[in-house]
Amino acid sequence: MASMDIFRTDAFGMVELSAAAKDIDYVPQTLGALGIFEEKGVFLRKVAVEKKAESLSLIETSPDGAAPRNTMPTQANIRDFRTQRLADSFTLFASEVAGMRAWGTETELQVVMDEYAERMGTLRGNMDLTHEFHRLGALQGLLLDSDGTSVIYDYFAEFGIAPAPTINFRLNVETTDIRGLCHQVTRSMSRSAKGAFTTRTKVHALVGDNFFDDFVNHPKVVRTYDGWAAAADLRNSLAFEAFPFGGILWHNYRGTDDNSTVAIGADEARFFPVGATDVFKKFVSPADEFAPFVNTKGQDVYAMNIADKDRQSWVKGELYSYPLYMCMKPQCLRKSVGR
């Protein structure tokens, strides 16, 4: 029969648990799978971001021997941001450990480790969901806390940029030039990007259920969609592909089951670039509130085991993460409604 002494083994050490937590399987969320955010580990929770408003100008012709024009450098504007502390935990009581018996060839240690890993897996799932929520916020230029209303960072305000006007796709009007509106979106994003768009940059859209249904059934879109869907069915990959139309990859975003905790508005579409330079960043700082991780480069998650030393009544599994999802160029973002 298992006992609390199991938690004194090296397998439950802080560093070992942190490494194991990264190996727990989970289903990648849409934004995590797209790899939009360039990740960078930092040594402190404060992140200094340098912002330059670069613009190009034409050079006037001049005769030989004349002094060249003197182009003055743009003054950099440095802003400080902080990574955000995310923490979750569970408690495993002595009475639960005492009831765990080794079945088959499993040892007592393995039985308890399996239970511990299952509970830690739940924490990892919660953490992954929260990261997806933060990614979704950054893609909209507004990083919110878990209540959905408390603002952590408004990137439009932070960088002094006014959000672009919302575009009405008028999907309830049969004659709407949908392809023309798509081109309007992509061109305006590219021109706002200040050189961030490259030849590999693609514009993606996350769309709510109502918008997506109206979009793919619009007379100007439906034939293209039906042909694409038939081809995707042959590849057995319809559920995993984005629908390309008008130079945009359209995703019917699947959030949480309640369609509200992590979700796109049912009648909305959010446009963002993938493969652009320095638009989206993810900074991760170390768990420097704990001695083993002071002055180390940040990693995605940190796990640890806390024992009840006084009564040996319980152990706690804890999971920490210190991310900051940033939109460095919110002027590239666009929003539309379906009608």
C-alpha positions as CSV (number, residue, x, y, z in Angstrom):
1,M,0.0,0.0,0.0
2,A,1.3,3.4,-0.9
3,S,2.4,6.0,1.7
4,M,3.3,9.7,1.8
5,D,7.0,8.7,1.8
6,I,6.7,8.3,-2.0
7,F,6.7,12.0,-2.4
8,R,10.2,12.3,-1.0
9,T,11.7,10.5,-4.0
10,D,13.6,12.3,-6.7
11,A,10.7,11.8,-9.1
12,F,8.8,14.5,-7.3
13,G,11.6,17.1,-7.2
14,M,10.9,20.6,-8.6
15,V,13.1,20.4,-11.6
16,E,12.0,16.9,-12.5
17,L,8.3,17.8,-12.3
18,S,8.8,20.9,-14.5
19,A,10.4,18.7,-17.2
20,A,7.6,16.1,-16.9
21,A,4.9,18.7,-17.1
22,K,6.1,19.8,-20.5
23,D,5.6,16.2,-21.8
24,I,2.0,15.8,-20.8
25,D,-0.1,15.3,-23.9
26,Y,-2.8,17.8,-24.9
27,V,-4.7,18.7,-28.0
28,P,-3.2,21.8,-29.6
29,Q,-5.6,24.7,-29.9
30,T,-6.1,26.5,-33.2
31,L,-3.8,29.4,-32.5
32,G,-1.2,27.4,-30.7
33,A,-1.0,25.0,-33.7
34,L,-0.7,28.0,-36.2
35,G,2.6,29.0,-34.5
36,I,1.8,32.7,-34.9
37,F,3.8,33.9,-31.9
38,E,7.6,34.0,-32.0
39,E,8.6,32.8,-28.5
40,K,11.5,34.2,-26.6
41,G,12.7,33.3,-23.1
42,V,13.7,36.2,-20.9
43,F,15.4,36.4,-17.6
44,L,13.2,39.0,-15.9
45,R,9.4,39.6,-15.7
46,K,9.8,43.1,-17.1
47,V,10.1,43.3,-20.9
48,A,11.3,46.5,-22.6
49,V,9.9,46.9,-26.1
50,E,11.5,49.4,-28.5
51,K,9.0,51.0,-30.9
52,K,10.1,53.1,-33.9
53,A,7.7,54.8,-36.3
54,E,9.8,54.2,-39.4
55,S,8.6,55.6,-42.7
56,L,10.3,55.9,-46.2
57,S,10.6,59.0,-48.3
58,L,11.7,59.7,-51.9
59,I,15.1,61.1,-52.5
60,E,15.4,64.2,-54.8
61,T,18.0,64.0,-57.6
62,S,21.1,66.0,-57.1
63,P,24.2,67.0,-59.2
64,D,27.6,65.4,-58.8
65,G,29.6,66.8,-55.9
66,A,26.5,68.1,-54.1
67,A,26.2,67.1,-50.4
68,P,23.8,64.1,-49.9
69,R,20.6,64.7,-48.0
70,N,20.9,64.0,-44.3
71,T,18.3,61.6,-43.1
72,M,17.8,61.8,-39.3
73,P,17.2,58.6,-37.4
74,T,13.8,58.1,-35.9
75,Q,13.7,58.4,-32.2
76,A,12.9,55.1,-30.5
77,N,10.1,54.9,-27.9
78,I,10.7,52.3,-25.2
79,R,7.9,50.9,-23.3
80,D,8.0,48.4,-20.4
81,F,5.6,45.4,-20.1
82,R,5.4,42.6,-17.6
83,T,4.9,38.9,-18.1
84,Q,1.7,37.6,-16.4
85,R,1.7,35.1,-13.6
86,L,-0.6,32.1,-14.1
87,A,-0.8,29.5,-11.3
88,D,-3.0,26.4,-10.6
89,S,-2.8,23.6,-8.1
90,F,-4.4,20.4,-6.7
91,T,-4.2,18.6,-3.4
92,L,-3.7,14.9,-2.9
93,F,-4.6,13.8,0.6
94,A,-3.0,11.0,2.7
95,S,-6.3,9.2,2.9
96,E,-6.3,9.0,-0.9
97,V,-2.8,7.7,-1.2
98,A,-3.4,5.1,1.5
99,G,-6.2,3.6,-0.6
100,M,-4.0,3.1,-3.7
101,R,-2.9,-0.4,-4.3
102,A,-0.5,-1.7,-6.9
103,W,-2.3,-3.8,-9.5
104,G,-0.5,-6.2,-11.8
105,T,3.1,-5.4,-12.3
106,E,2.8,-1.7,-11.3
107,T,4.8,-0.6,-8.2
108,E,3.3,1.6,-5.5
109,L,5.4,4.4,-6.8
110,Q,4.0,4.0,-10.3
111,V,0.4,3.9,-9.1
112,V,0.8,7.2,-7.2
113,M,2.7,8.7,-10.0
114,D,-0.1,7.8,-12.4
115,E,-2.7,9.5,-10.2
116,Y,-0.4,12.5,-9.7
117,A,0.2,12.8,-13.5
118,E,-3.5,12.6,-14.2
119,R,-4.2,15.5,-11.9
120,M,-1.3,17.5,-13.2
121,G,-2.6,16.8,-16.7
122,T,-5.8,18.6,-15.7
123,L,-3.8,21.6,-14.6
124,R,-1.8,21.5,-17.8
125,G,-5.1,21.5,-19.7
126,N,-6.3,24.5,-17.8
127,M,-3.0,26.3,-18.5
128,D,-3.1,25.5,-22.2
129,L,-6.7,26.9,-22.4
130,T,-5.6,30.1,-20.6
131,H,-2.6,30.5,-23.0
132,E,-5.1,30.1,-25.9
133,F,-7.3,32.8,-24.3
134,H,-4.3,35.1,-24.1
135,R,-3.3,34.4,-27.7
136,L,-6.8,35.2,-28.8
137,G,-6.7,38.4,-26.9
138,A,-3.4,39.5,-28.4
139,L,-4.8,38.8,-31.9
140,Q,-7.5,41.3,-31.2
141,G,-5.2,43.8,-29.7
142,L,-6.7,43.4,-26.2
143,L,-5.2,41.2,-23.6
144,L,-7.8,40.3,-21.0
145,D,-7.9,38.5,-17.7
146,S,-9.9,35.3,-17.2
147,D,-13.1,37.2,-16.3
148,G,-13.2,38.5,-19.9
149,T,-13.5,42.2,-18.8
150,S,-10.4,43.1,-16.8
151,V,-7.9,44.6,-19.3
152,I,-4.2,43.6,-18.8
153,Y,-3.0,45.4,-21.9
154,D,-4.8,47.4,-24.6
155,Y,-2.1,47.2,-27.3
156,F,-3.8,49.9,-29.4
157,A,-3.6,52.3,-26.5
158,E,-0.1,51.2,-25.5
159,F,1.3,52.0,-28.9
160,G,-1.0,55.0,-29.6
161,I,-2.8,53.5,-32.5
162,A,-6.5,53.9,-33.3
163,P,-8.3,50.6,-34.2
164,A,-9.3,50.4,-37.9
165,P,-13.0,50.9,-38.6
166,T,-15.1,47.7,-38.5
167,I,-15.9,46.4,-42.0
168,N,-19.4,45.2,-42.8
169,F,-19.4,42.2,-45.2
170,R,-23.1,42.5,-45.8
171,L,-23.5,38.8,-46.1
172,N,-27.3,39.1,-46.1
173,V,-27.1,41.0,-49.4
174,E,-26.7,38.6,-52.4
175,T,-25.0,41.2,-54.6
176,T,-22.2,42.0,-52.1
177,D,-18.8,41.8,-53.8
178,I,-17.2,39.5,-51.2
179,R,-13.9,39.1,-53.1
180,G,-13.6,42.8,-53.4
181,L,-14.1,43.2,-49.6
182,C,-11.4,40.5,-49.0
183,H,-9.0,42.5,-51.1
184,Q,-9.8,45.6,-49.2
185,V,-8.9,43.9,-46.0
186,T,-5.6,42.4,-47.2
187,R,-4.5,45.6,-48.9
188,S,-5.2,47.8,-45.9
189,M,-3.4,45.4,-43.6
190,S,-0.4,45.3,-45.8
191,R,-0.2,49.1,-46.1
192,S,-0.5,49.5,-42.4
193,A,2.2,47.0,-41.6
194,K,5.2,49.4,-42.1
195,G,7.2,46.7,-43.9
196,A,6.3,43.8,-41.7
197,F,4.6,41.9,-44.5
198,T,6.8,39.7,-46.6
199,T,6.3,37.5,-49.7
200,R,5.4,34.7,-47.3
201,T,2.9,36.6,-45.2
202,K,-0.7,35.2,-45.3
203,V,-3.8,36.8,-43.9
204,H,-6.0,34.6,-41.7
205,A,-9.4,35.1,-40.4
206,L,-11.0,33.6,-37.2
207,V,-14.8,33.7,-37.7
208,G,-17.8,32.9,-35.5
209,D,-20.4,30.3,-36.4
210,N,-23.0,32.6,-37.9
211,F,-20.5,34.6,-39.9
212,F,-18.9,31.4,-41.3
213,D,-22.3,29.9,-42.3
214,D,-23.4,33.0,-44.0
215,F,-20.1,33.4,-45.7
216,V,-19.7,30.0,-47.2
217,N,-23.4,30.0,-48.3
218,H,-23.2,33.5,-49.9
219,P,-23.9,33.3,-53.7
220,K,-20.4,34.8,-54.5
221,V,-18.7,32.2,-52.3
222,V,-20.7,29.0,-52.3
223,R,-19.3,27.4,-55.5
224,T,-15.7,27.9,-54.4
225,Y,-16.5,26.5,-51.0
226,D,-18.3,23.5,-52.3
227,G,-15.4,22.6,-54.6
228,W,-12.9,23.1,-51.8
229,A,-14.9,21.0,-49.4
230,A,-15.3,18.1,-51.8
231,A,-11.5,18.1,-52.4
232,A,-10.9,18.2,-48.7
233,D,-13.2,15.3,-48.1
234,L,-11.2,13.2,-50.5
235,R,-8.1,14.1,-48.4
236,N,-10.0,13.2,-45.2
237,S,-8.8,16.5,-43.8
238,L,-11.8,18.9,-43.9
239,A,-11.8,19.5,-40.2
240,F,-8.1,20.5,-40.1
241,E,-7.9,22.9,-43.0
242,A,-8.7,26.6,-43.4
243,F,-10.9,27.6,-46.3
244,P,-9.0,29.9,-48.8
245,F,-10.9,32.6,-50.5
246,G,-10.1,36.1,-51.7
247,G,-6.5,35.9,-50.5
248,I,-7.5,35.0,-46.9
249,L,-7.5,31.7,-45.0
250,W,-10.9,31.5,-43.2
251,H,-11.1,29.5,-39.9
252,N,-14.4,28.7,-38.3
253,Y,-12.9,29.1,-34.9
254,R,-13.8,26.3,-32.4
255,G,-13.4,27.6,-28.9
256,T,-14.7,26.2,-25.6
257,D,-17.9,24.2,-25.6
258,D,-19.9,27.0,-24.1
259,N,-18.9,29.2,-27.1
260,S,-18.2,32.1,-24.8
261,T,-15.2,31.5,-22.5
262,V,-12.7,31.3,-25.3
263,A,-14.6,32.3,-28.5
264,I,-15.0,34.6,-31.4
265,G,-18.3,36.5,-31.6
266,A,-20.9,34.5,-33.6
267,D,-21.3,37.3,-36.2
268,E,-17.7,38.5,-36.2
269,A,-14.4,37.9,-38.1
270,R,-11.0,38.8,-36.9
271,F,-8.2,39.2,-39.4
272,F,-4.5,38.9,-38.6
273,P,-1.2,38.2,-40.5
274,V,0.8,34.9,-40.2
275,G,4.4,35.0,-41.3
276,A,4.8,38.8,-40.8
277,T,7.9,40.2,-39.2
278,D,7.8,41.3,-35.5
279,V,4.0,41.5,-35.3
280,F,3.3,38.8,-32.6
281,K,5.7,37.9,-29.8
282,K,5.4,35.6,-26.8
283,F,7.8,36.3,-23.9
284,V,8.2,33.8,-21.1
285,S,10.0,34.7,-17.9
286,P,11.3,32.4,-15.2
287,A,9.6,31.4,-12.0
288,D,12.0,33.6,-10.1
289,E,9.8,33.6,-6.9
290,F,11.4,30.1,-6.4
291,A,15.2,29.8,-5.8
292,P,16.0,27.1,-8.3
293,F,14.9,29.3,-11.2
294,V,16.3,32.7,-10.2
295,N,18.6,34.1,-13.0
296,T,17.5,31.4,-15.5
297,K,15.9,31.9,-18.9
298,G,12.1,31.5,-18.8
299,Q,10.4,28.4,-20.0
300,D,6.8,27.6,-20.7
301,V,5.7,25.9,-17.5
302,Y,7.0,25.1,-14.0
303,A,5.7,22.3,-11.8
304,M,6.4,21.6,-8.2
305,N,5.3,19.4,-5.3
306,I,4.6,20.9,-1.9
307,A,4.3,18.5,1.1
308,D,2.6,19.1,4.4
309,K,5.7,18.8,6.6
310,D,3.9,19.4,9.9
311,R,1.2,16.7,9.7
312,Q,2.1,14.8,6.5
313,S,-1.6,15.1,5.7
314,W,-1.4,16.1,2.0
315,V,0.8,17.1,-0.9
316,K,0.0,19.8,-3.4
317,G,0.9,19.8,-7.1
318,E,1.4,23.3,-8.5
319,L,1.8,24.5,-12.0
320,Y,3.1,28.0,-12.9
321,S,3.6,29.9,-16.1
322,Y,4.8,33.5,-16.8
323,P,3.9,34.4,-20.4
324,L,3.2,37.6,-22.1
325,Y,1.5,37.4,-25.5
326,M,2.0,40.7,-27.4
327,C,0.8,42.3,-30.6
328,M,3.6,44.6,-31.5
329,K,1.8,46.1,-34.5
330,P,-1.9,46.3,-33.8
331,Q,-2.4,48.5,-36.8
332,C,-2.2,45.2,-38.8
333,L,-5.4,43.9,-37.2
334,R,-8.9,44.1,-38.7
335,K,-12.4,43.3,-37.6
336,S,-15.6,42.7,-39.6
337,V,-19.2,41.8,-39.0
338,G,-21.4,39.7,-41.2
339,R,-24.3,42.1,-41.5
